């Protein structure tokens, strides 16, 4: 199992190598370029996430023991944000996801440095991940 706290620490350390925000944006873009692509048939309208200005296809599956997150966007910086979320939360048990706040968002200052629409999109992605984890946790307890 991934350790989401270590993943967040690594992300914070990596971004600290770039004191200028232009460099951090470029790093986000680079991370997004490395994101595994979705197949064309996975980029369906029913997989588009509401609350994002850019198009974000979010696929969450698995079960309470391992929630798998795959996503992609038509926007470069948003793809980088997706890469960070996948790195922290994918393949974790639902309970661990629910107990792991995204502290890297605050520690990196993403809320202050992203445009309002990108910040809203980031929060929409986080909310969707948490809701899916909550649903998987609840469904398997029933």
N, C-alpha and C positions, 0 to 999 in steps of 0.2 A: 504494500500500500504506500502511496505517496504520502509524504508528510506536508500538509498544506502550510504549516507554519514555516518550515524550512524553505518551501517554494516561495513564500512571500518574502522571507529574508533575502533569498537569492535575487529576486526581482528588485528589491530595494537597493541591494548592493550593486547590481548591474547598472541601474539608473543613476546611482551616485557617481559613476564614472563620467557622466555627462552633466557638467554643471549648467550648461546653457540649455534652455528649453527647445531651441531649434534642433539641437543635437538629439534631445530626448524624443522629439517628434519623429526625427529620421530613424531612430532606433525602433520606435513603435512601427513605423512603416516597414522596416526590415523584418521585424518579427512577423508582421502580417503576411509578408511575401513567403515566409517559410511555413505558413499554415497549410495543413493538408487540404487539398481542394475537395469540394463536394462533387459528386457525380451530377450530371445535368438533370437526371430524373429526381434528384433530391432537392433541387432548387424549385420547389413547388410553392405556389401561393399560400397553401395551408401551413407551410413551415416558416413563413415570413413573420418576424417578430413585430408586434405593435409597439409603438412608442419610440421608434428609431426613425430619424429622417432618412438615413441611407437604408438600403435594403440589407437586411440581416436574416439569413436563413439559419435557424437554430434547431438542431436535432438532439434531443435528449432521450436516451433509452437506458435499458439495464434494469436493475432492481435495487432493493434497499442495500444490498451488499456491495454493489459497484454501479454507480451512476456514470454513464458515458455521455460526454458532451462533445458534439462536433458542430461547428458553425463556420460560416463564411459571410463576407460582406462585399458589396461592390465599392466600398470606400476604404482607402489604404489605412488610414489611422484607426478606423473602427476594426479592421481586420487585426491590427496589432493589439487592440484592447481585447478582442476575442482570444487571441493567442495567450494573453496573460490569464484570462479567466479559465481557459482550458487547462493551462499549466497548473493552476492552483486547485481547481475543483474536479477535473475529470478523473474518473476511475476510483473515486472515493465512495465509501459507504454514505448513504443518505444522511444518517445521524451526524457524521463528521462534517459534512457540508453545512448542515444546519447549525452546527456549533462553531463554525469558522467564519467570523466576520472578515470582510475584505479590508483589513487594516492597511494593506499596501496602497489602496486608493488614496487614503488620507495622507499617509506618510510620504507618498510621492508628490502630493499636491495636485493630483489629477483634477479634483473638483474645481480648483482655481484656474487651471491652465487649459482645460478643455473648453471648447465653445459650449454654450448652454445646450445646443441640440445634441452634441456628442456626449455631454455629461448625462443628459436625459436618456440617451441610448444605452450608456454604460449601466445606469441604474435599472433600466428595463431588462437588460440582459441578466443582471444579478438577480432581480426579482423573479424572472422566469426560471433561473437555475434553482433558487431557493424554493419556489412553488413546486417544481417538479420533484425535488428531493423530499419535500414535505408530503406530497402525494404518494410517493413510493414508500416512504416510511409508514404512513397511515394505512395504505392499501394492504400492506403485508402484515400489519398487526391485526387487521380485521378478521 
